[in-house]
Structures are given as C-alpha cells and as structure tokens.
Amino acid sequence: MATVSRTPAGITAETLVPFLALTFGLTWGIGSLLFLFNEQLTAIFGEISTSNPLIILAVYAPGFAGVFLVLWHYGLKGLGSFLRRLTLWRAPAVWWLFLILGIPAVVYSGAAIKGTFGDPFPFSPWTAALPALALALFLGPIEEFGWRGLALPLLQRRLAPFWAGLVLGIVWAVWHMPSVLLSGMPQSTWSIGPFFLGIVAISVILTPFYNASRGSLLVAVLYHFQMMNPIFPDAQPWDNLLWVAVAVVVVWLNRRTMFRRGEGVTEILMPENAGAEIGQEFGPALPLGEK
C-alpha cells in the first residue's frame, strides 16, 4: 500500500483558503479596478495588454501567493527547498516527448481544423519572436509556483489525483474570468466555453505528468509555457476542444493511479527521495515514500 511522506508542520490543506484569498483578491481586485477605472489607469500604466504592469501583477498573483505562504510558514530555508523543485527534471521519456512534440501537434491540429495552419509566421523578422518568447516564459508560467507548487499538492492530500486536477482546473478557469472581460486581453476574443473546458482539461493532463516527476516545478513551468507559446498559430477554439479529448486519453492511460488517493505528490518542499529512480510508465508517479 502506498505511504505518504511525513510533511513538516506548517502548511496544511487548510492553507488553500489563504492561498485562494490572496490569489483571487489580487487578480480580481486589479481586474475590477481596470474595469471600473479603465481610462484613468490606462493613462498611467498604458493600454491593457500582457505587457501592462498591472496585468503582469495580476497574472503573477498565484505565484506570489504560493511563495509568500511558503516563506511565511517555512522561512528562507524552506523557500530555498521549495524553489529547488525547479531542479527536478526526471520523468518518463514519453512525457517529455508529449511536452516537446505532443503539445505543438495538438495546437497545429486545431489550427488545421480552423484553417489557420498555413498562416504566415507571426513575427518578422524571426528575431522579433525572442522577446515574445521571453515574455511568455516569465509571465504565465510564474503562476505555477502557486497552482502546482502549492495548491495541487494540498488538494492531493484530500483527493485522488484526478479529482484534485479537476477541482484545480475549475478554480484556475474561474480565476481567468477578468482576462475574458477586459478588452485588450487575448482571451477576451475567445469563446468562453471551450476556453474554460480547455483550462480544466490542461490541468487534468498536467496532474499525472507532475506526479510522475515527483512534483517538479520545472515540468509545470515548461508545460505552461508551451500552452501559451506565442509562435504557435491561432487554433481557438479547436485546440481547447482537442485538449478535452487528450485529457480523456491521458486519464484512461493513467487510470490505475488517477483515481487512487495517496498516489499524488503532497509535499510542498523538495522531497527527500527526489533522487529515486522514476518509473517508466506513462504518467503514474511512484507512491511517495516507496524505496
């Protein structure tokens, strides 16, 4: 039977409450101010876009909340241990193939359905893509310090991985609501139904990958980056609908562990057995504490 590693006193499942309060309070608070005082704030900070400082702050909210709570409960030493989860890279090779090749394949398939597969490369000259890639790497992926760094492990203390990923996906989708309502954000032009379904599906897909890597923040950051890669063609809403289909397949392939409580990563800090050999199956993590 799987055993769960002992977690240091401090952060508990109840820490989800202040995490969500900080995350939604900051993001939705900024979103509300931009919605109510659009002209005044855009005159100061510029038009609403992903490079607007207020938008960046709103996007960083989950990451800020996660880092703050780790620092609050465990101090600087604990924060260092938390951040060392960025060094965890071992996972079954098939997951890395999915990250590098599978995600683009899904997006380009959606673009083919939409008819945008052959659209010109969005950056000219190609070097103009480099700042956009840098922004994509240091914008949305910072969210993962909260979503997968803190929230998913805490949810998996109470729920099986599938349900934890599903609940987190729903919360994550709702958190995006200001980006749907604010003109100037890319999401404001997308179909809200497929967009929300896609976010939930993406969360469910990432859950077994994250568990297979023993809670790697690196995996979560790179996965998030690929999902918002600016060089990919516009595939809305078909890519989101395809993610739902991919999620069904991933859950089926990982059904042995996805529906069993205790199979997911529950640690917030760097796991003591992080150097243990990773299993070779598609997705399932080894039971925590297993030698």
C-alpha positions as CSV (number, residue, x, y, z in Angstrom):
1,M,0.0,0.0,0.0
2,A,1.3,3.5,-0.8
3,T,2.6,5.6,2.0
4,V,2.8,9.3,2.1
5,S,5.9,11.1,3.3
6,R,5.7,13.0,6.5
7,T,5.1,16.7,5.8
8,P,6.8,19.3,8.0
9,A,4.4,21.1,10.4
10,G,3.2,24.4,8.9
11,I,1.3,24.3,5.6
12,T,-1.8,22.1,5.8
13,A,-4.7,21.5,3.4
14,E,-6.4,24.4,5.1
15,T,-3.7,26.7,3.7
16,L,-5.7,26.6,0.5
17,V,-8.0,29.2,2.0
18,P,-5.5,32.0,2.4
19,F,-3.8,31.0,-0.9
20,L,-7.1,31.4,-2.8
21,A,-8.0,34.6,-0.9
22,L,-4.6,36.2,-1.8
23,T,-4.7,34.9,-5.4
24,F,-8.3,35.9,-6.2
25,G,-8.1,39.1,-4.2
26,L,-5.1,40.4,-6.1
27,T,-6.1,39.3,-9.6
28,W,-9.8,40.1,-9.3
29,G,-9.1,43.3,-7.4
30,I,-6.8,44.6,-10.2
31,G,-9.3,43.3,-12.8
32,S,-12.1,45.2,-11.1
33,L,-10.1,48.4,-10.9
34,L,-9.2,48.2,-14.6
35,F,-12.8,47.5,-15.5
36,L,-14.2,50.4,-13.4
37,F,-11.4,53.0,-13.9
38,N,-10.1,51.9,-17.3
39,E,-9.4,55.4,-18.7
40,Q,-7.6,56.6,-15.6
41,L,-5.4,53.5,-15.2
42,T,-4.6,53.1,-18.8
43,A,-3.5,56.7,-18.9
44,I,-0.9,55.9,-16.2
45,F,0.1,52.3,-17.0
46,G,-0.7,52.0,-20.7
47,E,-3.3,50.1,-22.7
48,I,-4.4,46.7,-21.4
49,S,-2.1,44.1,-22.8
50,T,0.1,41.3,-21.5
51,S,2.9,43.8,-21.1
52,N,0.9,46.2,-18.9
53,P,2.4,46.2,-15.3
54,L,-1.0,45.8,-13.7
55,I,-1.8,42.8,-15.9
56,I,1.6,41.3,-15.1
57,L,1.0,41.8,-11.4
58,A,-2.5,40.2,-11.7
59,V,-1.0,37.2,-13.6
60,Y,1.7,36.8,-11.0
61,A,-0.8,36.6,-8.1
62,P,-0.9,32.8,-7.7
63,G,2.9,32.6,-7.8
64,F,3.3,35.5,-5.3
65,A,0.7,33.9,-3.0
66,G,2.4,30.5,-3.1
67,V,5.9,31.9,-2.5
68,F,4.6,34.2,0.3
69,L,2.9,31.3,2.1
70,V,5.9,29.1,1.8
71,L,8.1,31.9,3.2
72,W,5.6,32.6,6.0
73,H,5.5,29.0,7.2
74,Y,9.0,27.7,6.5
75,G,11.2,30.8,6.3
76,L,14.1,31.4,3.8
77,K,15.5,27.9,4.2
78,G,12.1,26.4,3.4
79,L,11.7,28.8,0.4
80,G,15.0,27.6,-0.9
81,S,13.9,24.0,-0.6
82,F,10.6,24.9,-2.4
83,L,12.5,26.6,-5.2
84,R,14.8,23.6,-5.6
85,R,11.8,21.8,-7.0
86,L,12.8,23.6,-10.2
87,T,15.7,21.2,-10.5
88,L,13.5,18.1,-10.6
89,W,13.6,17.0,-14.2
90,R,13.3,13.2,-14.2
91,A,10.1,11.9,-15.6
92,P,9.2,9.1,-18.1
93,A,10.6,9.9,-21.5
94,V,7.1,9.7,-23.1
95,W,6.0,12.7,-21.0
96,W,8.9,14.8,-22.3
97,L,8.0,13.8,-25.8
98,F,4.5,14.9,-25.1
99,L,5.7,18.3,-23.8
100,I,8.1,18.9,-26.8
101,L,6.2,17.3,-29.7
102,G,2.7,16.4,-28.5
103,I,1.6,19.9,-27.4
104,P,2.5,21.5,-30.7
105,A,0.8,18.6,-32.5
106,V,-2.4,19.3,-30.8
107,V,-2.2,23.0,-31.4
108,Y,-1.4,22.6,-35.1
109,S,-4.2,20.1,-35.4
110,G,-6.6,22.7,-34.0
111,A,-5.2,25.2,-36.4
112,A,-5.7,22.8,-39.3
113,I,-9.3,22.4,-38.4
114,K,-9.7,26.2,-38.1
115,G,-7.9,26.9,-41.3
116,T,-5.0,28.8,-39.9
117,F,-2.4,26.1,-40.2
118,G,-0.8,27.9,-43.2
119,D,-0.9,31.4,-41.8
120,P,2.4,33.3,-42.1
121,F,4.8,33.2,-39.2
122,P,3.5,35.8,-36.7
123,F,6.9,37.5,-36.3
124,S,9.0,39.3,-38.9
125,P,11.9,39.2,-38.8
126,W,12.1,35.9,-36.8
127,T,14.2,37.5,-34.2
128,A,11.2,39.5,-33.1
129,A,9.9,36.3,-31.6
130,L,12.6,36.2,-29.0
131,P,11.2,39.0,-26.7
132,A,7.7,37.4,-27.1
133,L,9.1,34.0,-26.1
134,A,10.9,35.6,-23.1
135,L,7.6,37.3,-22.0
136,A,5.7,34.0,-22.4
137,L,8.3,32.2,-20.3
138,F,8.3,34.8,-17.4
139,L,4.6,35.7,-17.4
140,G,2.0,32.8,-17.2
141,P,4.5,30.1,-16.0
142,I,5.1,32.1,-12.8
143,E,1.5,31.1,-11.9
144,E,2.8,27.6,-11.3
145,F,4.6,28.5,-8.1
146,G,1.1,28.7,-6.7
147,W,-1.1,26.3,-8.8
148,R,1.2,23.3,-8.9
149,G,3.7,24.4,-6.4
150,L,1.2,24.7,-3.6
151,A,-2.5,24.1,-4.5
152,L,-2.2,20.8,-6.3
153,P,-0.1,19.1,-3.5
154,L,-2.6,20.3,-0.9
155,L,-5.6,19.1,-2.9
156,Q,-3.9,15.7,-3.3
157,R,-3.7,15.3,0.5
158,R,-7.5,15.1,0.4
159,L,-8.4,13.9,-3.1
160,A,-7.2,11.4,-5.7
161,P,-5.1,12.9,-8.4
162,F,-8.0,13.1,-11.0
163,W,-10.3,14.9,-8.7
164,A,-7.5,17.2,-7.4
165,G,-6.6,18.1,-11.0
166,L,-10.3,18.6,-11.9
167,V,-11.0,20.8,-8.9
168,L,-7.9,22.9,-9.5
169,G,-8.7,23.2,-13.2
170,I,-12.2,24.6,-12.4
171,V,-10.7,27.1,-9.9
172,W,-8.0,28.0,-12.4
173,A,-10.6,28.6,-15.1
174,V,-12.7,30.8,-12.9
175,W,-9.6,32.8,-11.9
176,H,-9.2,33.7,-15.5
177,M,-12.5,35.5,-15.7
178,P,-11.0,39.1,-15.6
179,S,-9.0,38.2,-18.7
180,V,-12.2,37.3,-20.5
181,L,-14.0,40.5,-19.5
182,L,-11.2,43.0,-20.1
183,S,-10.9,44.3,-23.7
184,G,-7.3,44.1,-24.9
185,M,-6.6,40.7,-23.4
186,P,-6.2,37.9,-25.9
187,Q,-8.8,35.8,-24.0
188,S,-11.5,38.5,-24.5
189,T,-11.9,37.5,-28.1
190,W,-12.1,33.7,-27.5
191,S,-15.2,31.5,-27.0
192,I,-15.6,31.3,-23.2
193,G,-17.0,27.8,-23.1
194,P,-14.2,26.0,-25.0
195,F,-11.6,28.2,-23.2
196,F,-12.8,27.2,-19.8
197,L,-13.1,23.5,-20.8
198,G,-9.6,23.7,-22.2
199,I,-8.2,25.0,-19.0
200,V,-9.8,22.3,-16.9
201,A,-8.5,19.6,-19.4
202,I,-5.0,21.1,-19.4
203,S,-5.0,20.9,-15.5
204,V,-6.1,17.3,-15.6
205,I,-3.4,16.4,-18.2
206,L,-0.6,18.1,-16.2
207,T,-1.5,16.3,-13.0
208,P,-0.1,12.8,-13.8
209,F,2.9,14.4,-15.5
210,Y,3.6,16.5,-12.4
211,N,3.2,13.4,-10.2
212,A,5.5,11.3,-12.4
213,S,8.2,14.0,-12.0
214,R,7.7,13.9,-8.2
215,G,6.4,17.4,-8.1
216,S,8.7,19.2,-10.5
217,L,8.1,22.9,-10.8
218,L,10.3,22.8,-13.9
219,V,7.8,20.5,-15.6
220,A,4.9,22.7,-14.6
221,V,6.6,25.9,-15.8
222,L,7.7,24.4,-19.2
223,Y,4.2,22.9,-19.7
224,H,2.6,26.2,-19.0
225,F,5.0,27.9,-21.4
226,Q,4.2,25.5,-24.2
227,M,0.5,26.1,-23.7
228,M,0.9,29.8,-24.4
229,N,3.8,29.6,-26.8
230,P,3.5,32.8,-29.0
231,I,4.9,31.2,-32.1
232,F,2.1,28.7,-32.4
233,P,-0.8,29.6,-34.8
234,D,-4.2,30.7,-33.6
235,A,-6.2,27.5,-33.1
236,Q,-9.0,28.8,-30.9
237,P,-11.4,27.2,-30.0
238,W,-10.5,23.9,-31.6
239,D,-7.3,23.3,-29.7
240,N,-9.2,23.6,-26.4
241,L,-11.7,21.1,-27.6
242,L,-8.9,18.8,-28.6
243,W,-7.4,19.1,-25.1
244,V,-10.6,17.7,-23.7
245,A,-10.1,14.6,-25.9
246,V,-6.4,14.3,-24.9
247,A,-7.4,14.6,-21.2
248,V,-9.8,11.6,-21.6
249,V,-7.0,9.5,-23.2
250,V,-4.5,10.6,-20.5
251,V,-6.9,9.8,-17.7
252,W,-7.6,6.4,-19.2
253,L,-3.9,5.5,-19.6
254,N,-3.3,6.6,-16.0
255,R,-6.5,5.2,-14.5
256,R,-4.5,2.9,-12.1
257,T,-3.3,5.9,-10.1
258,M,-5.5,8.8,-11.1
259,F,-8.4,7.6,-9.0
260,R,-6.5,6.3,-6.0
261,R,-6.0,8.7,-3.1
262,G,-2.4,8.7,-1.9
263,E,-0.8,8.3,-5.3
264,G,-0.2,12.0,-5.9
265,V,2.6,14.3,-4.7
266,T,1.6,16.0,-1.4
267,E,4.9,17.6,-0.4
268,I,5.5,21.4,-0.7
269,L,9.2,21.4,-0.1
270,M,11.8,19.4,-2.0
271,P,11.0,15.7,-1.5
272,E,13.7,13.8,0.4
273,N,13.6,10.9,-2.0
274,A,13.7,13.2,-5.1
275,G,16.7,11.3,-6.4
276,A,14.9,8.0,-6.5
277,E,14.5,6.4,-9.9
278,I,11.4,7.4,-11.7
279,G,9.1,4.7,-13.1
280,Q,8.8,4.2,-16.8
281,E,5.1,4.1,-17.2
282,F,3.1,6.8,-18.9
283,G,2.3,9.2,-16.2
284,P,1.8,7.5,-12.8
285,A,4.1,8.6,-10.0
286,L,5.7,6.1,-7.7
287,P,4.0,6.0,-4.3
288,L,5.6,8.6,-2.1
289,G,7.9,7.2,0.4
290,E,8.5,4.0,-1.6
291,K,12.1,2.9,-1.8
